[in-house]
Amino acid sequence: MKKLAVIVTRGGYNNLLQACEFITLAASNGVQVGVLFRDEAASKMSLKKCKELTFSEGYRGREAHLRELLREKKKSDLQALLQSAKEAGDVKLSVCRDSVGYFSIPVEDLIPELDEVQQAEAFWKEEISEADQVLTF
């Protein structure tokens, strides 16, 4: 089985959506996927923040239109997208312990789709060093 490590750092919803789509695609094709959300992306892993549909600078002025399109396509629920990715195959979702600390997010406020809170060093040893491929978002 091939192994993919994914590091997600940018917190705009468009970036998180793109990461979820590639994670799901890889998992549904039999690839074992390990994901680490860190930096701004980690800030979106709380029960409160994961509902926010904020977009990167490139979407300025089109946010309302994009939110409507995503709702119509049933792509506006980050938790549902992460759950679908996990259901597609062998996917492990982690959030960076340091990043959670930077944003003062209590562990109990994290979304339940996450499998663990871990240090970047542990992710390196467990996922990146063993991966056939690494993607960053």
N, CA, C and O atoms as CSV, one atom per row, in Angstrom:
chain,resi,resn,atom,element,x,y,z
A,1,MET,N,N,0.836,-1.175,0.000
A,1,MET,CA,C,0.000,0.000,0.000
A,1,MET,C,C,0.884,1.242,0.000
A,1,MET,O,O,1.872,1.316,0.731
A,2,LYS,N,N,0.525,2.192,-0.809
A,2,LYS,CA,C,1.247,3.461,-0.827
A,2,LYS,C,C,0.844,4.295,0.379
A,2,LYS,O,O,-0.238,4.137,0.944
A,3,LYS,N,N,1.751,5.186,0.752
A,3,LYS,CA,C,1.516,6.032,1.919
A,3,LYS,C,C,1.721,7.498,1.534
A,3,LYS,O,O,2.710,7.858,0.896
A,4,LEU,N,N,0.759,8.336,1.941
A,4,LEU,CA,C,0.776,9.765,1.647
A,4,LEU,C,C,0.741,10.539,2.961
A,4,LEU,O,O,-0.079,10.253,3.833
A,5,ALA,N,N,1.630,11.516,3.099
A,5,ALA,CA,C,1.596,12.439,4.233
A,5,ALA,C,C,1.122,13.785,3.712
A,5,ALA,O,O,1.580,14.255,2.671
A,6,VAL,N,N,0.204,14.399,4.441
A,6,VAL,CA,C,-0.362,15.682,4.038
A,6,VAL,C,C,-0.202,16.669,5.187
A,6,VAL,O,O,-0.591,16.387,6.320
A,7,ILE,N,N,0.373,17.825,4.883
A,7,ILE,CA,C,0.537,18.886,5.865
A,7,ILE,C,C,-0.331,20.051,5.404
A,7,ILE,O,O,-0.154,20.576,4.305
A,8,VAL,N,N,-1.270,20.447,6.259
A,8,VAL,CA,C,-2.192,21.525,5.924
A,8,VAL,C,C,-1.906,22.686,6.870
A,8,VAL,O,O,-2.061,22.559,8.084
A,9,THR,N,N,-1.484,23.828,6.302
A,9,THR,CA,C,-1.130,24.974,7.144
A,9,THR,C,C,-2.037,26.185,6.931
A,9,THR,O,O,-2.325,26.915,7.879
A,10,ARG,N,N,-2.485,26.402,5.708
A,10,ARG,CA,C,-3.313,27.584,5.441
A,10,ARG,C,C,-4.752,27.318,5.887
A,10,ARG,O,O,-5.282,26.225,5.686
A,11,GLY,N,N,-5.381,28.340,6.501
A,11,GLY,CA,C,-6.681,28.138,7.124
A,11,GLY,C,C,-7.878,28.628,6.349
A,11,GLY,O,O,-9.000,28.544,6.849
A,12,GLY,N,N,-7.685,29.141,5.139
A,12,GLY,CA,C,-8.840,29.537,4.332
A,12,GLY,C,C,-9.659,28.313,3.968
A,12,GLY,O,O,-9.112,27.243,3.702
A,13,TYR,N,N,-10.978,28.479,3.958
A,13,TYR,CA,C,-11.833,27.328,3.677
A,13,TYR,C,C,-11.529,26.720,2.312
A,13,TYR,O,O,-11.581,25.500,2.156
A,14,ASN,N,N,-11.216,27.548,1.329
A,14,ASN,CA,C,-10.905,27.019,-0.001
A,14,ASN,C,C,-9.694,26.085,0.060
A,14,ASN,O,O,-9.650,25.087,-0.660
A,15,ASN,N,N,-8.715,26.397,0.908
A,15,ASN,CA,C,-7.547,25.538,1.064
A,15,ASN,C,C,-7.908,24.243,1.795
A,15,ASN,O,O,-7.465,23.164,1.402
A,16,LEU,N,N,-8.710,24.349,2.854
A,16,LEU,CA,C,-9.127,23.161,3.596
A,16,LEU,C,C,-9.966,22.238,2.716
A,16,LEU,O,O,-9.819,21.018,2.775
A,17,LEU,N,N,-10.845,22.817,1.902
A,17,LEU,CA,C,-11.658,22.031,0.976
A,17,LEU,C,C,-10.772,21.280,-0.014
A,17,LEU,O,O,-10.962,20.086,-0.244
A,18,GLN,N,N,-9.817,21.978,-0.590
A,18,GLN,CA,C,-8.907,21.347,-1.537
A,18,GLN,C,C,-8.153,20.179,-0.884
A,18,GLN,O,O,-8.021,19.109,-1.477
A,19,ALA,N,N,-7.665,20.396,0.330
A,19,ALA,CA,C,-6.958,19.332,1.050
A,19,ALA,C,C,-7.883,18.141,1.276
A,19,ALA,O,O,-7.490,16.997,1.044
A,20,CYS,N,N,-9.104,18.400,1.724
A,20,CYS,CA,C,-10.061,17.312,1.966
A,20,CYS,C,C,-10.351,16.518,0.692
A,20,CYS,O,O,-10.456,15.292,0.727
A,21,GLU,N,N,-10.476,17.215,-0.414
A,21,GLU,CA,C,-10.772,16.522,-1.671
A,21,GLU,C,C,-9.618,15.611,-2.085
A,21,GLU,O,O,-9.854,14.487,-2.528
A,22,PHE,N,N,-8.380,16.075,-1.947
A,22,PHE,CA,C,-7.239,15.237,-2.308
A,22,PHE,C,C,-7.040,14.086,-1.324
A,22,PHE,O,O,-6.662,12.986,-1.727
A,23,ILE,N,N,-7.287,14.328,-0.049
A,23,ILE,CA,C,-7.191,13.269,0.956
A,23,ILE,C,C,-8.203,12.175,0.652
A,23,ILE,O,O,-7.877,10.989,0.685
A,24,THR,N,N,-9.429,12.579,0.357
A,24,THR,CA,C,-10.484,11.616,0.038
A,24,THR,C,C,-10.155,10.846,-1.236
A,24,THR,O,O,-10.341,9.631,-1.295
A,25,LEU,N,N,-9.675,11.538,-2.236
A,25,LEU,CA,C,-9.301,10.905,-3.494
A,25,LEU,C,C,-8.213,9.857,-3.277
A,25,LEU,O,O,-8.311,8.740,-3.785
A,26,ALA,N,N,-7.187,10.215,-2.529
A,26,ALA,CA,C,-6.099,9.271,-2.254
A,26,ALA,C,C,-6.614,8.064,-1.478
A,26,ALA,O,O,-6.315,6.923,-1.831
A,27,ALA,N,N,-7.382,8.311,-0.428
A,27,ALA,CA,C,-7.893,7.214,0.404
A,27,ALA,C,C,-8.792,6.284,-0.395
A,27,ALA,O,O,-8.733,5.066,-0.228
A,28,SER,N,N,-9.617,6.846,-1.254
A,28,SER,CA,C,-10.526,6.006,-2.043
A,28,SER,C,C,-9.784,5.196,-3.108
A,28,SER,O,O,-10.352,4.284,-3.708
A,29,ASN,N,N,-8.521,5.532,-3.335
A,29,ASN,CA,C,-7.696,4.772,-4.268
A,29,ASN,C,C,-6.697,3.870,-3.541
A,29,ASN,O,O,-5.687,3.461,-4.114
A,30,GLY,N,N,-6.987,3.567,-2.287
A,30,GLY,CA,C,-6.193,2.606,-1.536
A,30,GLY,C,C,-4.915,3.134,-0.923
A,30,GLY,O,O,-4.075,2.349,-0.483
A,31,VAL,N,N,-4.749,4.451,-0.884
A,31,VAL,CA,C,-3.552,5.045,-0.311
A,31,VAL,C,C,-3.788,5.298,1.184
A,31,VAL,O,O,-4.835,5.816,1.572
A,32,GLN,N,N,-2.818,4.933,2.007
A,32,GLN,CA,C,-2.873,5.235,3.436
A,32,GLN,C,C,-2.468,6.699,3.608
A,32,GLN,O,O,-1.410,7.110,3.132
A,33,VAL,N,N,-3.312,7.492,4.293
A,33,VAL,CA,C,-3.098,8.936,4.375
A,33,VAL,C,C,-2.975,9.378,5.833
A,33,VAL,O,O,-3.833,9.084,6.665
A,34,GLY,N,N,-1.883,10.092,6.118
A,34,GLY,CA,C,-1.701,10.740,7.414
A,34,GLY,C,C,-1.718,12.236,7.202
A,34,GLY,O,O,-1.016,12.749,6.331
A,35,VAL,N,N,-2.521,12.950,7.996
A,35,VAL,CA,C,-2.710,14.384,7.809
A,35,VAL,C,C,-2.359,15.117,9.098
A,35,VAL,O,O,-2.736,14.691,10.190
A,36,LEU,N,N,-1.630,16.230,8.959
A,36,LEU,CA,C,-1.346,17.096,10.093
A,36,LEU,C,C,-1.837,18.502,9.776
A,36,LEU,O,O,-1.382,19.130,8.820
A,37,PHE,N,N,-2.773,18.990,10.591
A,37,PHE,CA,C,-3.239,20.363,10.506
A,37,PHE,C,C,-2.403,21.181,11.476
A,37,PHE,O,O,-2.337,20.867,12.665
A,38,ARG,N,N,-1.764,22.232,10.969
A,38,ARG,CA,C,-0.971,23.092,11.848
A,38,ARG,C,C,-1.134,24.546,11.430
A,38,ARG,O,O,-1.753,24.844,10.409
A,39,ASP,N,N,-0.581,25.434,12.219
A,39,ASP,CA,C,-0.668,26.867,11.976
A,39,ASP,C,C,-2.133,27.301,11.815
A,39,ASP,O,O,-2.974,26.895,12.617
A,40,GLU,N,N,-2.455,28.107,10.810
A,40,GLU,CA,C,-3.820,28.613,10.643
A,40,GLU,C,C,-4.839,27.491,10.461
A,40,GLU,O,O,-5.971,27.606,10.932
A,41,ALA,N,N,-4.459,26.423,9.796
A,41,ALA,CA,C,-5.389,25.308,9.594
A,41,ALA,C,C,-5.780,24.685,10.928
A,41,ALA,O,O,-6.924,24.264,11.103
A,42,ALA,N,N,-4.850,24.623,11.860
A,42,ALA,CA,C,-5.156,24.074,13.188
A,42,ALA,C,C,-6.204,24.931,13.892
A,42,ALA,O,O,-7.030,24.419,14.647
A,43,SER,N,N,-6.163,26.228,13.640
A,43,SER,CA,C,-7.134,27.117,14.294
A,43,SER,C,C,-8.558,26.822,13.841
A,43,SER,O,O,-9.510,27.174,14.538
A,44,LYS,N,N,-8.717,26.190,12.702
A,44,LYS,CA,C,-10.052,25.863,12.178
A,44,LYS,C,C,-10.554,24.505,12.661
A,44,LYS,O,O,-11.638,24.078,12.265
A,45,MET,N,N,-9.796,23.827,13.500
A,45,MET,CA,C,-10.166,22.493,13.958
A,45,MET,C,C,-10.964,22.502,15.257
A,45,MET,O,O,-11.187,21.450,15.856
A,46,SER,N,N,-11.395,23.689,15.697
A,46,SER,CA,C,-12.255,23.747,16.879
A,46,SER,C,C,-13.712,23.636,16.434
A,46,SER,O,O,-14.051,23.954,15.294
A,47,LEU,N,N,-14.559,23.185,17.338
A,47,LEU,CA,C,-15.982,23.044,17.020
A,47,LEU,C,C,-16.593,24.357,16.564
A,47,LEU,O,O,-17.493,24.357,15.724
A,48,LYS,N,N,-16.126,25.472,17.099
A,48,LYS,CA,C,-16.660,26.779,16.731
A,48,LYS,C,C,-16.112,27.258,15.388
A,48,LYS,O,O,-16.884,27.667,14.521
A,49,LYS,N,N,-14.815,27.213,15.209
A,49,LYS,CA,C,-14.169,27.784,14.022
A,49,LYS,C,C,-14.367,26.950,12.754
A,49,LYS,O,O,-14.295,27.493,11.652
A,50,CYS,N,N,-14.612,25.662,12.884
A,50,CYS,CA,C,-14.741,24.826,11.682
A,50,CYS,C,C,-15.980,25.177,10.865
A,50,CYS,O,O,-16.085,24.787,9.702
A,51,LYS,N,N,-16.901,25.896,11.452
A,51,LYS,CA,C,-18.137,26.287,10.749
A,51,LYS,C,C,-17.960,27.553,9.916
A,51,LYS,O,O,-18.802,27.869,9.075
A,52,GLU,N,N,-16.861,28.280,10.149
A,52,GLU,CA,C,-16.633,29.534,9.439
A,52,GLU,C,C,-16.143,29.275,8.016
A,52,GLU,O,O,-15.173,28.546,7.805
A,53,LEU,N,N,-16.809,29.866,7.068
A,53,LEU,CA,C,-16.398,29.739,5.666
A,53,LEU,C,C,-15.647,31.004,5.259
A,53,LEU,O,O,-16.183,31.865,4.561
A,54,THR,N,N,-14.404,31.098,5.708
A,54,THR,CA,C,-13.550,32.225,5.344
A,54,THR,C,C,-12.645,31.796,4.205
A,54,THR,O,O,-12.214,30.644,4.142
A,55,PHE,N,N,-12.359,32.719,3.311
A,55,PHE,CA,C,-11.610,32.379,2.108
A,55,PHE,C,C,-10.339,33.207,1.989
A,55,PHE,O,O,-10.192,34.248,2.629
A,56,SER,N,N,-9.436,32.727,1.164
A,56,SER,CA,C,-8.180,33.436,0.943
A,56,SER,C,C,-8.420,34.702,0.120
A,56,SER,O,O,-9.502,34.925,-0.424
A,57,GLU,N,N,-7.386,35.507,0.053
A,57,GLU,CA,C,-7.436,36.812,-0.624
A,57,GLU,C,C,-7.957,36.723,-2.064
A,57,GLU,O,O,-8.645,37.632,-2.528
A,58,GLY,N,N,-7.638,35.655,-2.758
A,58,GLY,CA,C,-8.036,35.519,-4.152
A,58,GLY,C,C,-9.540,35.492,-4.371
A,58,GLY,O,O,-10.003,35.685,-5.495
A,59,TYR,N,N,-10.307,35.255,-3.315
A,59,TYR,CA,C,-11.768,35.192,-3.415
A,59,TYR,C,C,-12.450,36.463,-2.914
A,59,TYR,O,O,-13.675,36.505,-2.803
A,60,ARG,N,N,-11.667,37.498,-2.610
A,60,ARG,CA,C,-12.249,38.738,-2.093
A,60,ARG,C,C,-13.312,39.256,-3.053
A,60,ARG,O,O,-13.092,39.344,-4.261
A,61,GLY,N,N,-14.471,39.599,-2.489
A,61,GLY,CA,C,-15.583,40.110,-3.281
A,61,GLY,C,C,-16.487,39.022,-3.833
A,61,GLY,O,O,-17.557,39.319,-4.365
A,62,ARG,N,N,-16.076,37.774,-3.717
A,62,ARG,CA,C,-16.861,36.654,-4.236
A,62,ARG,C,C,-17.267,35.681,-3.130
A,62,ARG,O,O,-17.790,34.601,-3.407
A,63,GLU,N,N,-17.023,36.064,-1.885
A,63,GLU,CA,C,-17.260,35.156,-0.770
A,63,GLU,C,C,-18.709,34.672,-0.679
A,63,GLU,O,O,-18.950,33.476,-0.520
A,64,ALA,N,N,-19.666,35.583,-0.777
A,64,ALA,CA,C,-21.079,35.199,-0.663
A,64,ALA,C,C,-21.463,34.230,-1.774
A,64,ALA,O,O,-22.151,33.237,-1.535
A,65,HIS,N,N,-21.020,34.523,-2.974
A,65,HIS,CA,C,-21.312,33.643,-4.110
A,65,HIS,C,C,-20.696,32.263,-3.887
A,65,HIS,O,O,-21.340,31.242,-4.131
A,66,LEU,N,N,-19.467,32.240,-3.431
A,66,LEU,CA,C,-18.788,30.963,-3.202
A,66,LEU,C,C,-19.455,30.175,-2.080
A,66,LEU,O,O,-19.609,28.958,-2.187
A,67,ARG,N,N,-19.853,30.857,-1.001
A,67,ARG,CA,C,-20.549,30.163,0.092
A,67,ARG,C,C,-21.821,29.491,-0.422
A,67,ARG,O,O,-22.115,28.353,-0.057
A,68,GLU,N,N,-22.567,30.189,-1.260
A,68,GLU,CA,C,-23.805,29.622,-1.809
A,68,GLU,C,C,-23.500,28.412,-2.700
A,68,GLU,O,O,-24.172,27.385,-2.600
A,69,LEU,N,N,-22.497,28.529,-3.563
A,69,LEU,CA,C,-22.122,27.399,-4.417
A,69,LEU,C,C,-21.715,26.180,-3.599
A,69,LEU,O,O,-22.106,25.056,-3.912
A,70,LEU,N,N,-20.935,26.405,-2.560
A,70,LEU,CA,C,-20.493,25.293,-1.718
A,70,LEU,C,C,-21.653,24.652,-0.973
A,70,LEU,O,O,-21.686,23.432,-0.811
A,71,ARG,N,N,-22.598,25.452,-0.519
A,71,ARG,CA,C,-23.786,24.889,0.142
A,71,ARG,C,C,-24.591,24.045,-0.845
A,71,ARG,O,O,-25.038,22.949,-0.505
A,72,GLU,N,N,-24.777,24.551,-2.065
A,72,GLU,CA,C,-25.520,23.809,-3.092
A,72,GLU,C,C,-24.855,22.474,-3.406
A,72,GLU,O,O,-25.534,21.470,-3.620
A,73,LYS,N,N,-23.531,22.467,-3.433
A,73,LYS,CA,C,-22.780,21.239,-3.767
A,73,LYS,C,C,-22.505,20.376,-2.545
A,73,LYS,O,O,-21.820,19.357,-2.639
A,74,LYS,N,N,-23.042,20.787,-1.390
A,74,LYS,CA,C,-22.845,20.071,-0.128
A,74,LYS,C,C,-21.364,19.932,0.221
A,74,LYS,O,O,-20.898,18.870,0.634
A,75,LYS,N,N,-20.641,21.040,0.042
A,75,LYS,CA,C,-19.217,21.090,0.351
A,75,LYS,C,C,-18.903,22.193,1.364
A,75,LYS,O,O,-17.771,22.672,1.439
A,76,SER,N,N,-19.910,22.591,2.139
A,76,SER,CA,C,-19.705,23.692,3.070
A,76,SER,C,C,-19.541,23.239,4.519
A,76,SER,O,O,-19.442,24.075,5.417
A,77,ASP,N,N,-19.511,21.933,4.759
A,77,ASP,CA,C,-19.406,21.400,6.115
A,77,ASP,C,C,-18.064,20.682,6.269
A,77,ASP,O,O,-17.913,19.538,5.841
A,78,LEU,N,N,-17.095,21.360,6.880
A,78,LEU,CA,C,-15.752,20.794,7.026
A,78,LEU,C,C,-15.767,19.475,7.780
A,78,LEU,O,O,-15.067,18.540,7.393
A,79,GLN,N,N,-16.543,19.382,8.838
A,79,GLN,CA,C,-16.592,18.134,9.601
A,79,GLN,C,C,-17.104,16.991,8.734
A,79,GLN,O,O,-16.560,15.888,8.785
A,80,ALA,N,N,-18.132,17.236,7.947
A,80,ALA,CA,C,-18.668,16.188,7.067
A,80,ALA,C,C,-17.642,15.784,6.013
A,80,ALA,O,O,-17.527,14.606,5.675
A,81,LEU,N,N,-16.898,16.760,5.493
A,81,LEU,CA,C,-15.865,16.440,4.503
A,81,LEU,C,C,-14.756,15.589,5.114
A,81,LEU,O,O,-14.277,14.646,4.483
A,82,LEU,N,N,-14.349,15.915,6.330
A,82,LEU,CA,C,-13.314,15.122,7.003
A,82,LEU,C,C,-13.829,13.719,7.328
A,82,LEU,O,O,-13.089,12.741,7.217
A,83,GLN,N,N,-15.087,13.626,7.727
A,83,GLN,CA,C,-15.668,12.313,8.003
A,83,GLN,C,C,-15.739,11.480,6.726
A,83,GLN,O,O,-15.457,10.282,6.752
A,84,SER,N,N,-16.108,12.095,5.627
A,84,SER,CA,C,-16.147,11.386,4.334
A,84,SER,C,C,-14.764,10.891,3.936
A,84,SER,O,O,-14.616,9.787,3.413
A,85,ALA,N,N,-13.752,11.720,4.190
A,85,ALA,CA,C,-12.380,11.312,3.880
A,85,ALA,C,C,-12.013,10.071,4.683
A,85,ALA,O,O,-11.417,9.136,4.149
A,86,LYS,N,N,-12.366,10.060,5.961
A,86,LYS,CA,C,-12.055,8.903,6.807
A,86,LYS,C,C,-12.822,7.666,6.354
A,86,LYS,O,O,-12.291,6.556,6.397
A,87,GLU,N,N,-14.047,7.847,5.926
A,87,GLU,CA,C,-14.860,6.726,5.454
A,87,GLU,C,C,-14.376,6.182,4.113
A,87,GLU,O,O,-14.678,5.041,3.763
A,88,ALA,N,N,-13.628,6.988,3.359
A,88,ALA,CA,C,-13.143,6.578,2.040
A,88,ALA,C,C,-12.002,5.571,2.124
A,88,ALA,O,O,-11.735,4.856,1.159
A,89,GLY,N,N,-11.329,5.510,3.267
A,89,GLY,CA,C,-10.196,4.590,3.379
A,89,GLY,C,C,-9.412,4.811,4.653
A,89,GLY,O,O,-9.956,5.246,5.668
A,90,ASP,N,N,-8.135,4.507,4.589
A,90,ASP,CA,C,-7.245,4.568,5.750
A,90,ASP,C,C,-6.699,5.981,5.917
A,90,ASP,O,O,-5.669,6.323,5.336
A,91,VAL,N,N,-7.388,6.805,6.710
A,91,VAL,CA,C,-7.018,8.201,6.917
A,91,VAL,C,C,-6.877,8.464,8.407
A,91,VAL,O,O,-7.762,8.138,9.198
A,92,LYS,N,N,-5.759,9.055,8.775
A,92,LYS,CA,C,-5.511,9.461,10.161
A,92,LYS,C,C,-5.361,10.976,10.183
A,92,LYS,O,O,-4.498,11.531,9.503
A,93,LEU,N,N,-6.204,11.644,10.968
A,93,LEU,CA,C,-6.210,13.097,11.048
A,93,LEU,C,C,-5.612,13.540,12.381
A,93,LEU,O,O,-6.070,13.132,13.449
A,94,SER,N,N,-4.588,14.374,12.302
A,94,SER,CA,C,-3.921,14.893,13.493
A,94,SER,C,C,-3.889,16.407,13.443
A,94,SER,O,O,-3.964,17.013,12.374
A,95,VAL,N,N,-3.778,17.007,14.613
A,95,VAL,CA,C,-3.599,18.451,14.715
A,95,VAL,C,C,-2.347,18.687,15.545
A,95,VAL,O,O,-2.077,17.958,16.500
A,96,CYS,N,N,-1.592,19.699,15.179
A,96,CYS,CA,C,-0.325,20.002,15.831
A,96,CYS,C,C,-0.547,20.559,17.244
A,96,CYS,O,O,-1.267,21.540,17.433
A,97,ARG,N,N,0.075,19.926,18.210
A,97,ARG,CA,C,-0.053,20.345,19.604
A,97,ARG,C,C,0.396,21.795,19.798
A,97,ARG,O,O,-0.285,22.570,20.470
A,98,ASP,N,N,1.529,22.162,19.218
A,98,ASP,CA,C,2.010,23.536,19.361
A,98,ASP,C,C,1.033,24.537,18.762
A,98,ASP,O,O,0.763,25.573,19.370
A,99,SER,N,N,0.500,24.245,17.580
A,99,SER,CA,C,-0.432,25.169,16.926
A,99,SER,C,C,-1.702,25.341,17.742
A,99,SER,O,O,-2.226,26.451,17.841
A,100,VAL,N,N,-2.205,24.266,18.325
A,100,VAL,CA,C,-3.386,24.346,19.185
A,100,VAL,C,C,-3.089,25.292,20.355
A,100,VAL,O,O,-3.936,26.085,20.767
A,101,GLY,N,N,-1.872,25.183,20.872
A,101,GLY,CA,C,-1.459,26.074,21.954
A,101,GLY,C,C,-1.358,27.519,21.519
A,101,GLY,O,O,-1.742,28.417,22.269
A,102,TYR,N,N,-0.848,27.762,20.320
A,102,TYR,CA,C,-0.730,29.137,19.815
A,102,TYR,C,C,-2.086,29.829,19.767
A,102,TYR,O,O,-2.185,31.030,20.016
A,103,PHE,N,N,-3.128,29.069,19.447
A,103,PHE,CA,C,-4.468,29.630,19.322
A,103,PHE,C,C,-5.302,29.445,20.592
A,103,PHE,O,O,-6.488,29.773,20.613
A,104,SER,N,N,-4.678,28.920,21.647
A,104,SER,CA,C,-5.343,28.719,22.945
A,104,SER,C,C,-6.639,27.919,22.807
A,104,SER,O,O,-7.662,28.272,23.392
A,105,ILE,N,N,-6.582,26.848,22.035
A,105,ILE,CA,C,-7.752,25.996,21.839
A,105,ILE,C,C,-7.658,24.826,22.820
A,105,ILE,O,O,-6.724,24.029,22.733
A,106,PRO,N,N,-8.602,24.711,23.746
A,106,PRO,CA,C,-8.600,23.548,24.630
A,106,PRO,C,C,-8.845,22.275,23.822
A,106,PRO,O,O,-9.648,22.274,22.889
A,107,VAL,N,N,-8.165,21.209,24.174
A,107,VAL,CA,C,-8.295,19.947,23.440
A,107,VAL,C,C,-9.751,19.489,23.379
A,107,VAL,O,O,-10.183,18.925,22.374
A,108,GLU,N,N,-10.495,19.726,24.435
A,108,GLU,CA,C,-11.901,19.291,24.452
A,108,GLU,C,C,-12.770,20.091,23.479
A,108,GLU,O,O,-13.906,19.696,23.211
A,109,ASP,N,N,-12.267,21.194,22.950
A,109,ASP,CA,C,-13.009,21.992,21.967
A,109,ASP,C,C,-12.692,21.607,20.529
A,109,ASP,O,O,-13.241,22.199,19.599
A,110,LEU,N,N,-11.820,20.630,20.332
A,110,LEU,CA,C,-11.472,20.189,18.975
A,110,LEU,C,C,-12.569,19.304,18.400
A,110,LEU,O,O,-13.307,18.648,19.134
A,111,ILE,N,N,-12.662,19.298,17.082
A,111,ILE,CA,C,-13.676,18.471,16.418
A,111,ILE,C,C,-13.370,16.988,16.642
A,111,ILE,O,O,-12.203,16.602,16.699
A,112,PRO,N,N,-14.402,16.161,16.769
A,112,PRO,CA,C,-14.189,14.739,17.061
A,112,PRO,C,C,-13.608,13.932,15.898
A,112,PRO,O,O,-13.177,12.796,16.094
A,113,GLU,N,N,-13.592,14.497,14.706
A,113,GLU,CA,C,-13.039,13.781,13.552
A,113,GLU,C,C,-11.521,13.615,13.652
A,113,GLU,O,O,-10.942,12.760,12.982
A,114,LEU,N,N,-10.882,14.432,14.487
A,114,LEU,CA,C,-9.430,14.324,14.666
A,114,LEU,C,C,-9.102,13.067,15.466
A,114,LEU,O,O,-9.779,12.741,16.441
A,115,ASP,N,N,-8.060,12.372,15.038
A,115,ASP,CA,C,-7.638,11.158,15.733
A,115,ASP,C,C,-6.685,11.458,16.880
A,115,ASP,O,O,-6.662,10.741,17.881
A,116,GLU,N,N,-5.893,12.527,16.733
A,116,GLU,CA,C,-4.951,12.833,17.804
A,116,GLU,C,C,-4.409,14.250,17.700
A,116,GLU,O,O,-4.461,14.905,16.659
A,117,VAL,N,N,-3.885,14.680,18.842
A,117,VAL,CA,C,-3.128,15.926,18.930
A,117,VAL,C,C,-1.688,15.482,19.107
A,117,VAL,O,O,-1.376,14.752,20.048
A,118,GLN,N,N,-0.800,15.913,18.209
A,118,GLN,CA,C,0.577,15.439,18.292
A,118,GLN,C,C,1.594,16.513,17.925
A,118,GLN,O,O,1.268,17.515,17.289
A,119,GLN,N,N,2.804,16.279,18.334
A,119,GLN,CA,C,3.909,17.178,17.995
A,119,GLN,C,C,4.301,16.967,16.537
A,119,GLN,O,O,4.135,15.876,15.991
A,120,ALA,N,N,4.818,18.011,15.920
A,120,ALA,CA,C,5.280,17.907,14.535
A,120,ALA,C,C,6.365,16.840,14.407
A,120,ALA,O,O,6.420,16.132,13.402
A,121,GLU,N,N,7.215,16.722,15.403
A,121,GLU,CA,C,8.284,15.717,15.366
A,121,GLU,C,C,7.716,14.302,15.267
A,121,GLU,O,O,8.239,13.474,14.522
A,122,ALA,N,N,6.654,14.026,16.010
A,122,ALA,CA,C,6.029,12.704,15.956
A,122,ALA,C,C,5.425,12.451,14.576
A,122,ALA,O,O,5.527,11.347,14.042
A,123,PHE,N,N,4.796,13.476,14.002
A,123,PHE,CA,C,4.234,13.326,12.660
A,123,PHE,C,C,5.343,13.051,11.657
A,123,PHE,O,O,5.186,12.225,10.758
A,124,TRP,N,N,6.450,13.736,11.812
A,124,TRP,CA,C,7.599,13.504,10.938
A,124,TRP,C,C,8.012,12.041,11.000
A,124,TRP,O,O,8.158,11.393,9.964
A,125,LYS,N,N,8.201,11.522,12.193
A,125,LYS,CA,C,8.671,10.140,12.369
A,125,LYS,C,C,7.651,9.113,11.896
A,125,LYS,O,O,8.010,8.130,11.248
A,126,GLU,N,N,6.383,9.339,12.217
A,126,GLU,CA,C,5.339,8.359,11.919
A,126,GLU,C,C,4.819,8.431,10.482
A,126,GLU,O,O,4.453,7.410,9.900
A,127,GLU,N,N,4.787,9.615,9.924
A,127,GLU,CA,C,4.137,9.773,8.621
A,127,GLU,C,C,5.091,10.222,7.512
A,127,GLU,O,O,5.213,9.537,6.496
A,128,ILE,N,N,5.758,11.337,7.687
A,128,ILE,CA,C,6.575,11.893,6.614
A,128,ILE,C,C,7.737,10.984,6.253
A,128,ILE,O,O,7.975,10.731,5.072
A,129,SER,N,N,8.462,10.490,7.244
A,129,SER,CA,C,9.638,9.660,6.955
A,129,SER,C,C,9.278,8.340,6.298
A,129,SER,O,O,10.125,7.714,5.661
A,130,GLU,N,N,8.031,7.911,6.444
A,130,GLU,CA,C,7.574,6.643,5.858
A,130,GLU,C,C,6.781,6.835,4.562
A,130,GLU,O,O,6.426,5.861,3.899
A,131,ALA,N,N,6.509,8.077,4.208
A,131,ALA,CA,C,5.617,8.363,3.086
A,131,ALA,C,C,6.288,8.167,1.735
A,131,ALA,O,O,7.484,8.410,1.574
A,132,ASP,N,N,5.497,7.726,0.775
A,132,ASP,CA,C,5.929,7.669,-0.609
A,132,ASP,C,C,5.828,9.042,-1.254
A,132,ASP,O,O,6.531,9.353,-2.215
A,133,GLN,N,N,4.928,9.862,-0.696
A,133,GLN,CA,C,4.694,11.192,-1.246
A,133,GLN,C,C,4.211,12.113,-0.123
A,133,GLN,O,O,3.544,11.671,0.813
A,134,VAL,N,N,4.555,13.388,-0.230
A,134,VAL,CA,C,4.113,14.402,0.737
A,134,VAL,C,C,3.457,15.542,-0.028
A,134,VAL,O,O,4.008,16.056,-1.001
A,135,LEU,N,N,2.271,15.926,0.430
A,135,LEU,CA,C,1.572,17.068,-0.141
A,135,LEU,C,C,1.430,18.140,0.931
A,135,LEU,O,O,1.258,17.830,2.110
A,136,THR,N,N,1.501,19.383,0.522
A,136,THR,CA,C,1.283,20.489,1.462
A,136,THR,C,C,0.204,21.405,0.914
A,136,THR,O,O,0.116,21.647,-0.290
A,137,PHE,N,N,-0.598,21.900,1.814
A,137,PHE,CA,C,-1.690,22.812,1.455
A,137,PHE,C,C,-1.631,24.008,2.368
A,137,PHE,O,O,-2.457,24.914,2.253
